[in-house]
Amino acid sequence: MSVTAAQGFEAAGVAAGLKASGELDVAVVVNRGPLRAAAAVFTSNRAKANPILWSQQAIRDGVADVVVLNSGGANCFTGAFGFQTTHLTAERAATALGVAAGDVLVCSTGLIGTGDETFRQGVLRGVDAAVERLSVDGGADAAHAIMTTDSVPKQATVSRDGWTIGGMAKGAGMLAPGLATMLVVITTDARLSSTELDRALRQSTRVSFDRLDSDGCMSTNDQVTLLASGASGIVPDPQEFADALTALCRDLALQLQADAEGASHSIAIEVVGAASEYDAVTVGRSVARNNLFKAAIFGNDPNWGRVLAAIGTTDATFDPYDVDVTMNGVRVCTGGGPDRPREEVDLTPRETHLLIDLRSGAHEATIWTNDLTHDYVHENSAYAS
Amino acid sequence: MSVTAAQGFEAAGVAAGLKASGELDVAVVVNRGPLRAAAAVFTSNRAKANPILWSQQAIRDGVADVVVLNSGGANCFTGAFGFQTTHLTAERAATALGVAAGDVLVCSTGLIGTGDETFRQGVLRGVDAAVERLSVDGGADAAHAIMTTDSVPKQATVSRDGWTIGGMAKGAGMLAPGLATMLVVITTDARLSSTELDRALRQSTRVSFDRLDSDGCMSTNDQVTLLASGASGIVPDPQEFADALTALCRDLALQLQADAEGASHSIAIEVVGAASEYDAVTVGRSVARNNLFKAAIFGNDPNWGRVLAAIGTTDATFDPYDVDVTMNGVRVCTGGGPDRPREEVDLTPRETHLLIDLRSGAHEATIWTNDLTHDYVHENSAYAS
């Protein structure tokens, strides 16, 4: 149940001194083949960290042998020196493993602006140490090494008839924004081309990680990487593979939501009756990003007026006076007015379900978010000091 | 220094029992002429409260004699009964003052969904009582009566050669969102047509209230109304009037920012070097709505990486690696890397200045916002309970 669950992969996590705490902070994941197919999706933020700039180029040929990941520094806005650090990191891993530097992807997470000589030497030392410790049992250590403010490592595995997908994750969009960034590495022993991997990965992330919107903020370092070893020898049905990959991505996404920093509620915003999937996502996201709604949920207050005020700012197709809002099973608003008394809504459980029926079509989407809490403010105001 | 500073206006504020505290909660402002010209701008939220729906129709002919305002209930999503309440409110004031109901504007603020029979009777009682107490000294009471979680009333006056503009305000976008909504009434004794008032009002609000973005949330009840009595007999130069009106609106906007609920910093985000004013506003707003940046400012943490991560999500014209970021006078980022040490930035004063130079043109704009604090979360999680 990890990034080494699929055949053909080894991993390791080591402590290289990037974290002041002395915890694991550098991870390496290696694809031993026989295939070397890979795909990746990256943050759409125009402010991209050096490892993103590097990995975007390295993945272009659809081939990757290695992913190096570090916590303890984002290596973002660290200038030419920072980009050189990423380059050196890839070269170090490539030399140690006998592959080309252009087939090594790099991921970093931590504070923006961190990437000095001490950081560089720490990462390089970590690469050396991790390569020494690579093993098929190294998945758990690797998952630990990419944690920042995560309280638990996130791992998942999905097995089908003869082939397996495994993965690890940290952060979530900016869901655990204390030290920010979502990094995900997924591996499979199914036989697939990089084109097939790319198609499946985009299809899956669109309805999983892309719908997790904890605080509306977008990291400079987000990266989701998918590697295929083909070691099972099995060529799966493309749709079956995509479905399994989606299940795995959703599993990891919900683990991230459950561990969101400072959050006291995991909120699923289900939008139905939409004229298009785009409308459903737009409406859900407007609520997920509304601080007033999120603060109300923190206070166990079923304030449906804030839901309507939020969705009223979108251009989605619906009549604001003909929308149903249901909170944890109790319909509190219908047809432009109050329905059941708000006192009937129990918001004490962590799992919170908001159902919005736009009554304008047959499309739907669910956005996952968290509440806005004292702890969120505290953890995001204090970490750099 | 109030909504009755200009000649030709009377106002009153009374306690009608809408607020459980027994404080003033209904205000009336009357234009005694000789002119009856008026203009108004409204929330762009598609979820509009009943008083907005009413006032939008009533202002169409550019004539208004009276504005009735209440706190203690937004009368939003209260169905046909709620709209009828607004209608009855206008009729009650019209009858008492000998004008047409269609020349009475109505504004409400408070909890969405509040607007039952008790609320209706309270408002009507308040109208009766306020009309009895109308006076040229009633501006201060009126300004008190529209307060919700505001800690002080907001009033301003600007005088030019023989003519005056006065105004009162509460809330701010959703700046004081405990009971939400920005309501503003501005009066002048200058002689202007409703077309001239409308043009000046749109020009002024665009660079004042529209650039105040405390938490990115948009109310269902926002309304800014401008009434002209012409009682000074003076026809001002249109641009001179617009400039004076802009100064007054900015004064009120900054009072709202200074009183933002729970806030510990008033942040001016000045964007310069933009390719267009639109770009400058877009970039400023992206920072104003970034919870991570706002939480960092609360913690006196000059986290410039969060500024770059925020502006990187926009489509404005600039190179993320060629932007200067200056916080309270200290340039902390230039050319895609750190500049002066963050330790040099003193964020302890309430007034906070963030300067972003996009180095892409000659346009600029300033967005005003507040930090994200424990108190903001608390006050917005607890008020309805």
Interface residues (C-beta under 8 A of the other chain):
Chain A: S44 N45 R46 A47 K48 A74 C76 F77 T78 G79 F81 G82 L111 I112 G113 M174 P177 A180 D215 G216 C217 M218 S219 T220 R289 N290 N291 L292 A295 A296 F298 G299 N300 D301 N303 W304 G305 R306 L308 A309 A310 I311 G312 T313 T314 P320 Y321 C333 G335 G336 G337 P338 L372 T373 H374 Y376 V377 H378 N380 S381 A382 A384 S385
Chain B: S44 N45 R46 A47 K48 A74 C76 F77 T78 G79 G82 L111 I112 G113 M174 P177 A180 D215 G216 C217 M218 S219 T220 R289 N290 N291 L292 A295 A296 F298 G299 N300 D301 N303 W304 G305 R306 L308 A309 A310 I311 G312 T313 T314 P320 Y321 C333 G335 G336 G337 P338 R342 L372 T373 H374 Y376 V377 H378 N380 S381 A382 A384 S385
